[in-house]
Amino acid sequence: MTSDPAADPASARQRLAAVAAMSALVVHSGRNRLTVARTALELLQARMEADLTDEQRASFLQQLDLFLHEFNLGAELVRCHASTPEAVSIRQAATDALETMRASAQRAGVALTSEYSDGPDRVKAAPGLVRVTLLNVLRNAIEALAGSPPADGAPARIHLRVAAAGPRCQLEVADNGPGVPEEIRDRLFRDFVTGKSGSAGLGLSICRDAMTVMGGSIAHLTPRGKPGARFRLEFDLWRD
């Protein structure tokens, strides 16, 4: 008799955790934001769109964009959480993520730069989860800089760096924005914790879970009282 891999308790726990994360996104994020969308449609149906201010129109679009982003994060996690680990080039994954976010960064007036050191960069990971994590960390940095440019008047920038470190490969994303609010920095990777208005606070907890599933880690490294935010992702190097 052949065994069913889907019946493995560890796989079942992972699937349930992924479904729970997706449910949390829909319930916590979607309910309020879809209500906002319904309000906008009611105004259109009543031919009252002329009464909407530019700020209201922008707010409606922002709420829908946030909902779609967080929904897609959850959907990607559900789809990819049980992927078989494979050799992934972190340099290539980082390059692809930067290109994906470049238009958003340009609209926000944020410069994206990168630095790739010599050395091995193939890591043990799931490509979909790597993409989810990188895009979310970059998106958080762009939004932080768009909402509060550097206080010293310097150009807004995000720098991505990849380097091997012993048996692991490190990827760091650093920005010169306002940084993580002091009141949430010790709870940063927990569900529903956020310093952004209108955010569900699930992006970084999903990143934490994605990195954990892949055997890696994510950490916030900015010293207390210092501006900017620096996140480090660590992956195990692939061993042939």
Number of C-alpha atoms within 10 A of each C-alpha: 3 4 7 7 10 11 9 10 10 11 14 14 11 16 18 13 16 24 17 14 22 22 15 18 24 19 11 16 23 21 12 15 21 16 12 17 14 13 13 19 14 13 14 14 10 9 10 12 14 8 10 13 10 8 8 12 12 11 14 17 14 14 21 16 13 17 23 15 15 24 20 15 25 25 18 17 26 20 15 18 21 18 15 11 15 14 16 18 18 26 20 12 16 21 14 15 19 19 13 13 17 17 12 14 24 12 10 17 16 22 15 19 12 15 13 16 11 9 11 18 25 21 25 23 26 21 18 16 26 22 17 22 24 21 21 20 20 25 17 15 27 28 17 24 25 17 13 13 20 20 12 7 7 10 15 22 20 23 16 21 17 23 20 21 14 10 12 19 23 22 22 22 21 22 25 22 25 18 24 23 15 12 9 13 16 11 13 21 22 16 16 18 18 21 17 14 7 15 17 22 22 24 27 21 18 25 25 19 23 25 21 13 18 22 14 20 18 22 14 18 12 16 11 11 10 10 17 19 21 22 18 18 23 21 26 21 23 19 9 4
